[in-house]
């Protein structure tokens, strides 16, 4: 790549680039999180196969294996993930197998979950939907919520872990 000798085969360059990209993707797929740092602002959607760490502002949807919204993080959009940890602000639908809302969390919208953990102090103005046992574990945003079969969802109150009081505002 940095050698002084130049090869004139365009096909070889394409193969080297493709192999380097494939190797980097294989190594980084599960090890390196995607990070939106404090002070950053993105208008658009984020999609990742691994962890997404939000400490800035995102106006759009997020889809990842795990989403962490840090204390300074703000998302105006929907989150779809296997697990979600919210310390900051989210306005939208959160759809995940496991949702964790910490004391500094501020959430407005809908939470679709299998398990839900809420720390004392979290501010929540949301509708809760617990995923039914018969629902698939694949957390994709439904195109249409079928009213005939309930869309695999049942309405429920959140399950709480720890001692303390929870105030739901709204």
DRENDO-1510 file (C-alpha; in Angstrom, 1 decimal, always signed):
<recs>
REC; n; res; u; v; w
REC; 1; UNK; +0.0; +0.0; +0.0 .
REC; 2; UNK; +2.8; +2.4; +0.8 .
REC; 3; UNK; +5.5; +0.9; -1.3 .
REC; 4; UNK; +7.3; +2.8; -4.0 .
REC; 5; UNK; +6.7; +0.1; -6.6 .
REC; 6; UNK; +3.4; +0.6; -8.4 .
REC; 7; UNK; +1.6; -2.3; -10.0 .
REC; 8; UNK; -0.5; -1.5; -13.0 .
REC; 9; UNK; -3.2; -4.1; -12.5 .
REC; 10; UNK; -6.4; -2.5; -11.6 .
REC; 11; UNK; -8.0; -5.8; -10.8 .
REC; 12; UNK; -5.3; -6.6; -8.2 .
REC; 13; UNK; -5.9; -3.3; -6.4 .
REC; 14; UNK; -9.7; -4.0; -6.2 .
REC; 15; UNK; -9.0; -7.5; -4.8 .
REC; 16; UNK; -6.6; -6.1; -2.2 .
REC; 17; UNK; -9.1; -3.4; -1.1 .
REC; 18; UNK; -11.9; -5.9; -1.0 .
REC; 19; UNK; -9.8; -8.4; +1.1 .
REC; 20; UNK; -8.7; -5.7; +3.5 .
REC; 21; UNK; -12.3; -4.5; +3.9 .
REC; 22; UNK; -13.5; -8.1; +4.5 .
REC; 23; UNK; -10.8; -8.8; +7.1 .
REC; 24; UNK; -11.5; -5.5; +9.0 .
REC; 25; UNK; -15.2; -6.2; +9.0 .
REC; 26; UNK; -14.6; -9.7; +10.4 .
REC; 27; UNK; -12.3; -8.5; +13.1 .
REC; 28; UNK; -14.3; -5.3; +14.1 .
REC; 29; UNK; -17.8; -6.7; +13.7 .
REC; 30; UNK; -18.3; -7.7; +17.4 .
REC; 31; UNK; -15.4; -5.8; +19.0 .
REC; 32; UNK; -15.6; -2.1; +18.2 .
REC; 33; UNK; -18.7; -0.1; +19.2 .
REC; 34; UNK; -20.1; +2.7; +17.0 .
REC; 35; UNK; -19.8; +5.9; +19.1 .
REC; 36; UNK; -21.6; +9.2; +18.7 .
REC; 37; UNK; -19.6; +11.4; +21.1 .
REC; 38; UNK; -20.9; +14.3; +23.2 .
REC; 39; UNK; -21.3; +17.5; +21.1 .
REC; 40; UNK; -22.0; +15.5; +17.9 .
REC; 41; UNK; -25.4; +15.9; +16.1 .
REC; 42; UNK; -26.6; +13.4; +13.5 .
REC; 43; UNK; -29.7; +13.7; +11.4 .
REC; 44; UNK; -30.4; +10.3; +9.9 .
REC; 45; UNK; -30.6; +6.6; +10.9 .
REC; 46; UNK; -27.8; +4.4; +12.4 .
REC; 47; UNK; -27.6; +0.7; +11.7 .
REC; 48; UNK; -24.9; -1.6; +13.3 .
REC; 49; UNK; -24.3; -5.3; +13.9 .
REC; 50; UNK; -22.7; -4.6; +17.3 .
REC; 51; UNK; -22.9; -2.0; +20.0 .
REC; 52; UNK; -24.0; +1.6; +19.4 .
REC; 53; UNK; -23.0; +4.2; +22.1 .
REC; 54; UNK; -24.8; +7.5; +21.9 .
REC; 55; UNK; -23.5; +10.4; +23.9 .
REC; 56; UNK; -24.5; +13.1; +21.4 .
REC; 57; UNK; -27.8; +13.9; +19.7 .
REC; 58; UNK; -29.4; +11.6; +17.0 .
REC; 59; UNK; -32.5; +12.6; +15.1 .
REC; 60; UNK; -33.4; +9.4; +13.5 .
REC; 61; UNK; -33.8; +5.6; +14.2 .
REC; 62; UNK; -31.2; +3.2; +15.6 .
REC; 63; UNK; -30.9; -0.5; +14.9 .
REC; 64; UNK; -28.2; -2.5; +16.6 .
REC; 65; UNK; -27.3; -5.5; +18.8 .
REC; 66; UNK; -27.1; -3.2; +21.8 .
REC; 67; UNK; -27.8; +0.5; +22.2 .
REC; 68; UNK; -26.5; +2.6; +25.1 .
REC; 69; UNK; -27.8; +6.1; +25.4 .
REC; 70; UNK; -25.4; +7.9; +27.8 .
REC; 71; UNK; -26.4; +10.6; +30.2 .
REC; 72; UNK; -25.7; +13.4; +27.6 .
REC; 73; UNK; -27.3; +11.3; +24.8 .
REC; 74; UNK; -30.5; +12.2; +23.1 .
REC; 75; UNK; -32.4; +10.2; +20.5 .
REC; 76; UNK; -35.5; +11.6; +18.7 .
REC; 77; UNK; -36.5; +8.4; +16.9 .
REC; 78; UNK; -37.0; +4.7; +17.4 .
REC; 79; UNK; -34.6; +2.1; +18.8 .
REC; 80; UNK; -34.6; -1.6; +17.8 .
REC; 81; UNK; -32.1; -3.8; +19.6 .
REC; 82; UNK; -31.5; -7.0; +21.6 .
REC; 83; UNK; -30.8; -4.9; +24.7 .
REC; 84; UNK; -31.1; -1.1; +25.4 .
REC; 85; UNK; -29.5; +0.8; +28.3 .
REC; 86; UNK; -30.9; +4.4; +28.7 .
REC; 87; UNK; -29.2; +7.0; +30.9 .
REC; 88; UNK; -30.2; +10.0; +28.7 .
REC; 89; UNK; -33.2; +11.1; +26.8 .
REC; 90; UNK; -35.2; +9.1; +24.3 .
REC; 91; UNK; -38.4; +10.3; +22.4 .
REC; 92; UNK; -39.8; +7.4; +20.4 .
REC; 93; UNK; -40.5; +3.7; +20.4 .
REC; 94; UNK; -38.0; +1.4; +22.2 .
REC; 95; UNK; -38.3; -2.2; +21.0 .
REC; 96; UNK; -35.9; -4.6; +22.7 .
REC; 97; UNK; -35.7; -8.0; +24.5 .
REC; 98; UNK; -34.2; -6.3; +27.6 .
REC; 99; UNK; -34.7; -2.6; +28.4 .
REC; 100; UNK; -32.8; -0.9; +31.3 .
REC; 101; UNK; -33.8; +2.6; +32.4 .
REC; 102; UNK; -31.4; +4.2; +34.8 .
REC; 103; UNK; -32.0; +7.0; +37.4 .
REC; 104; UNK; -31.0; +9.7; +34.9 .
REC; 105; UNK; -33.2; +8.3; +32.0 .
REC; 106; UNK; -36.0; +10.5; +30.5 .
REC; 107; UNK; -38.2; +8.5; +28.1 .
REC; 108; UNK; -41.3; +9.5; +26.2 .
REC; 109; UNK; -43.0; +7.1; +23.8 .
REC; 110; UNK; -43.6; +3.4; +23.8 .
REC; 111; UNK; -41.5; +0.5; +25.3 .
REC; 112; UNK; -41.9; -2.9; +23.7 .
REC; 113; UNK; -40.0; -5.4; +25.9 .
REC; 114; UNK; -39.6; -8.9; +27.2 .
REC; 115; UNK; -37.8; -7.7; +30.4 .
REC; 116; UNK; -37.8; -4.2; +31.8 .
REC; 117; UNK; -35.7; -2.8; +34.6 .
REC; 118; UNK; -36.3; +0.7; +36.0 .
REC; 119; UNK; -34.1; +2.5; +38.5 .
REC; 120; UNK; -35.6; +4.9; +41.0 .
REC; 121; UNK; -35.5; +8.5; +39.6 .
REC; 122; UNK; -36.1; +7.6; +35.9 .
REC; 123; UNK; -38.7; +9.8; +34.3 .
REC; 124; UNK; -41.0; +7.8; +32.0 .
REC; 125; UNK; -44.0; +9.0; +30.0 .
REC; 126; UNK; -44.6; +5.9; +28.0 .
REC; 127; UNK; -46.9; +3.1; +27.1 .
REC; 128; UNK; -45.6; -0.4; +27.9 .
REC; 129; UNK; -46.1; -3.5; +25.8 .
REC; 130; UNK; -44.7; -6.7; +27.0 .
REC; 131; UNK; -43.8; -9.3; +24.3 .
REC; 132; UNK; -45.9; -12.4; +24.5 .
REC; 133; UNK; -44.2; -15.8; +24.9 .
REC; 134; UNK; -45.4; -16.8; +21.4 .
REC; 135; UNK; -43.8; -13.7; +19.8 .
REC; 136; UNK; -40.6; -14.2; +17.8 .
REC; 137; UNK; -37.4; -13.0; +19.4 .
REC; 138; UNK; -36.5; -11.1; +16.3 .
REC; 139; UNK; -36.9; -7.5; +17.1 .
REC; 140; UNK; -37.9; -5.8; +13.9 .
REC; 141; UNK; -40.2; -2.9; +13.6 .
REC; 142; UNK; -43.5; -4.3; +12.4 .
REC; 143; UNK; -44.8; -2.9; +9.2 .
REC; 144; UNK; -48.4; -3.1; +10.4 .
REC; 145; UNK; -49.6; -4.1; +13.9 .
REC; 146; UNK; -52.1; -6.9; +13.3 .
REC; 147; UNK; -55.1; -6.5; +15.6 .
REC; 148; UNK; -56.4; -10.0; +14.9 .
REC; 149; UNK; -53.6; -11.9; +16.7 .
REC; 150; UNK; -52.5; -9.0; +18.9 .
REC; 151; UNK; -49.3; -8.6; +17.0 .
REC; 152; UNK; -47.5; -10.9; +19.5 .
REC; 153; UNK; -47.9; -8.2; +22.2 .
REC; 154; UNK; -49.8; -8.0; +25.4 .
REC; 155; UNK; -50.1; -4.8; +27.5 .
REC; 156; UNK; -48.5; -4.9; +30.9 .
REC; 157; UNK; -47.1; -3.0; +33.7 .
REC; 158; UNK; -43.3; -2.9; +34.0 .
REC; 159; UNK; -41.4; -5.4; +36.2 .
REC; 160; UNK; -39.2; -3.6; +38.7 .
REC; 161; UNK; -35.9; -4.6; +40.2 .
REC; 162; UNK; -34.7; -3.1; +43.5 .
REC; 163; UNK; -36.3; -1.3; +46.4 .
REC; 164; UNK; -37.7; +2.2; +45.9 .
REC; 165; UNK; -40.6; +4.0; +44.5 .
REC; 166; UNK; -41.3; +4.6; +40.8 .
REC; 167; UNK; -43.2; +7.7; +39.7 .
REC; 168; UNK; -44.9; +7.5; +36.3 .
REC; 169; UNK; -45.7; +10.9; +35.0 .
REC; 170; UNK; -48.4; +11.4; +32.4 .
</recs>
